[in-house]
Amino acid sequence: MHRTIKGFDGIRGLAVIAVVLTHLGVFGALLELKLFPPALMPMIHGGTGVQAFFVLSGFLITTLLINEFNNTGCISIRHFILRRTLRIFPLYILFLIVVSLLHIAAPNITSWDSLFYAYIYSYNFIPTGIYTSLIGHTWSLAVEEHFYLVWPTVFLLLFGRYRLALLGLVLTFIVSAPLLQLYLVRTGLAAGYFVERWSFIAGYAIAIGCLSALLIGSPRTARTARGLAAQPACLALATLLYANSLYLTGDSWFLQNIGGNFLRTIGIALGLAWLYFNQDSRLTRGLEFPPLKYIGLISYGIYMYQGLFLDTGPDRIPGQTWPPDPGVGLVLLVLVAPLSYQYFEKPFLRLKNRYSPSKTEANLATGKAPA
C-alpha cells in the first residue's frame, strides 16, 4: 500500500512560496535595498522551487510505479495516464479558458499564438517573440507531461529484466541534458527560444528524482542506497550541494547557468531521500507544520492561479487591465486557491483515486475488474 511520506507536502509548500514571492518581486526589492545577499538568491528563487517540484514528481511517481510493479508484476499505463489526466488537466484547462475569456475582454494581455502553445502543452518550446508572461509558468507543466508520456513505457520495458540498463539510461540522460543545453546555447538557438526549458533538457530534474527512487527500490542497489540515504552525512551533503552558490563563485557561464543548478538539484534529491528514511526527525516534524503542509497540499492550484493573478513579475504598464496590482492579486490568490481545491479539484482527485495502484491491487485480490 502507498503511504503518505511526511515532509513532502512541506517541501511543496516551500517551493510554491518561493515561486509566489519571486513573482511578487519581494526578493528583487530586497536585493535592490541591499538587504539580501545575492549569493542566497539561487537557493530561494522561484526557479529553484520549480526544480524541487520536478524532483519530487520524479521520486514519487517512480516510487509508485515500483510499488505497483512489485505488487502486481506489471504496471497499467492506461491507469497511469488517467491519473495524470484527472490530476492535471481539469485545472489547467480551466485556467486557459479563463485566460482566453480575459483576452477577449481585455486584448493584449496575451495573444492567440501564445495561447495556442499553451493549449497544446508546448509552452516550453514557444519562441521568445510570442511569449507572454501571464501564461509563462505553464512551461513546467509541459515538461512534466512530455516526460510522463515516455517514462512509464520505458520503465515497464526495462524495470523487470534490465534494471541496470534502466539505471544507466536515466543516468545518461541526466548527464547529457546540461551538456546539450550548453551546445544549443553556443549554436545561437537561445536567442530565440528558452532552450533550458525544452523537455529533453529541463526533464533532467525529473529524471534525478526518478533515479533516486530507482536506486532505493531496485534490489541490486537498494541496501547500499538505503544505508547511505538514511545517514546524517546524506543530509549534510544535500545541504552542501544545495547551497553551492555560497562557495562556488566562478564567472563561467556554465557554472552560473548550468553547473550550480545541476548541483542544487542533486542536493534536493538527496534531501528528499534523507527525509524518506527519517520520518521521525525534527526536520520532518517542522515540514509537517500544518499551515505549511496545507499550502503544499494545494500547491498545484496556487501555482496555476499565481500566474493568473500575479503574472510572473510585479511590474505593470500604464493602462494594463489585467492582472491587477500585486497586492490585489495576492488577496485573490489566497481566496481562490483554497476554494478551487475544495470545490473544483477534490472531485477529480476522488475520481483519480479510483485508478490508484492500491485500488488496482485490491481489485485483483478480490477478482474484481478495475472501475
Secondary structure as the mmCIF struct_conf table of DSSP 4:
data_model
#
loop_
_struct_conf.conf_type_id
_struct_conf.id
_struct_conf.beg_label_comp_id
_struct_conf.beg_label_asym_id
_struct_conf.beg_label_seq_id
_struct_conf.end_label_comp_id
_struct_conf.end_label_asym_id
_struct_conf.end_label_seq_id
TURN_TY1_P TURN_TY1_P1 LYS A 6 GLY A 7
HELX_RH_AL_P HELX_RH_AL_P1 PHE A 8 LEU A 24
TURN_TY1_P TURN_TY1_P2 GLY A 25 GLY A 25
HELX_RH_AL_P HELX_RH_AL_P2 VAL A 26 GLU A 32
TURN_TY1_P TURN_TY1_P3 LEU A 33 LYS A 34
BEND BEND1 PHE A 36 PHE A 36
HELX_RH_3T_P HELX_RH_3T_P1 PRO A 38 LEU A 40
HELX_RH_AL_P HELX_RH_AL_P3 MET A 41 ILE A 44
BEND BEND2 HIS A 45 HIS A 45
HELX_RH_AL_P HELX_RH_AL_P4 GLY A 46 THR A 72
BEND BEND3 GLY A 73 CYS A 74
HELX_RH_AL_P HELX_RH_AL_P5 ILE A 77 ALA A 105
BEND BEND4 ALA A 106 ALA A 106
TURN_TY1_P TURN_TY1_P4 PRO A 107 ASN A 108
BEND BEND5 ILE A 109 THR A 110
HELX_RH_AL_P HELX_RH_AL_P6 TRP A 112 TYR A 119
TURN_TY1_P TURN_TY1_P5 ILE A 120 TYR A 121
HELX_RH_3T_P HELX_RH_3T_P2 TYR A 123 PHE A 125
STRN STRN1 PRO A 127 PRO A 127
HELX_RH_3T_P HELX_RH_3T_P3 THR A 128 ILE A 130
HELX_RH_3T_P HELX_RH_3T_P4 SER A 133 THR A 138
HELX_RH_AL_P HELX_RH_AL_P7 TRP A 139 PHE A 159
TURN_TY1_P TURN_TY1_P6 GLY A 160 ARG A 161
HELX_RH_AL_P HELX_RH_AL_P8 ARG A 163 ARG A 186
TURN_TY1_P TURN_TY1_P7 THR A 187 GLY A 188
HELX_RH_3T_P HELX_RH_3T_P5 LEU A 189 ALA A 191
TURN_TY1_P TURN_TY1_P8 GLY A 192 GLY A 192
STRN STRN2 TYR A 193 TYR A 193
HELX_RH_3T_P HELX_RH_3T_P6 VAL A 195 ARG A 197
BEND BEND6 TRP A 198 TRP A 198
HELX_RH_AL_P HELX_RH_AL_P9 SER A 199 ALA A 202
TURN_TY1_P TURN_TY1_P9 GLY A 203 GLY A 203
HELX_RH_AL_P HELX_RH_AL_P10 TYR A 204 GLY A 217
BEND BEND7 SER A 218 SER A 218
HELX_RH_AL_P HELX_RH_AL_P11 PRO A 219 ALA A 229
TURN_TY1_P TURN_TY1_P10 ALA A 230 ALA A 230
BEND BEND8 GLN A 231 GLN A 231
HELX_RH_AL_P HELX_RH_AL_P12 PRO A 232 TYR A 242
TURN_TY1_P TURN_TY1_P11 ALA A 243 ALA A 243
HELX_RH_3T_P HELX_RH_3T_P7 ASN A 244 LEU A 246
TURN_TY1_P TURN_TY1_P12 TYR A 247 TYR A 247
HELX_RH_AL_P HELX_RH_AL_P13 TRP A 253 PHE A 254
HELX_RH_PI_P HELX_RH_PI_P1 LEU A 255 GLY A 259
HELX_RH_AL_P HELX_RH_AL_P14 GLY A 260 PHE A 277
TURN_TY1_P TURN_TY1_P13 GLN A 279 ASP A 280
BEND BEND9 SER A 281 SER A 281
HELX_RH_AL_P HELX_RH_AL_P15 ARG A 282 LEU A 287
TURN_TY1_P TURN_TY1_P14 GLU A 288 GLU A 288
HELX_RH_AL_P HELX_RH_AL_P16 PRO A 290 LEU A 297
TURN_TY1_P TURN_TY1_P15 ILE A 298 ILE A 298
HELX_RH_AL_P HELX_RH_AL_P17 SER A 299 LEU A 310
TURN_TY1_P TURN_TY1_P16 ASP A 311 THR A 312
BEND BEND10 GLY A 313 PRO A 314
TURN_TY1_P TURN_TY1_P17 PRO A 318 GLY A 319
BEND BEND11 TRP A 322 PRO A 323
HELX_RH_AL_P HELX_RH_AL_P18 PRO A 326 SER A 340
HELX_RH_PI_P HELX_RH_PI_P2 TYR A 341 GLU A 345
HELX_RH_AL_P HELX_RH_AL_P19 LYS A 346 ASN A 353
TURN_TY1_P TURN_TY1_P18 ARG A 354 TYR A 355
BEND BEND12 SER A 356 SER A 356
HELX_RH_AL_P HELX_RH_AL_P20 PRO A 357 THR A 366
TURN_TY1_P TURN_TY1_P19 GLY A 367 GLY A 367
HELX_LH_PP_P HELX_LH_PP_P1 LYS A 368 PRO A 370
#
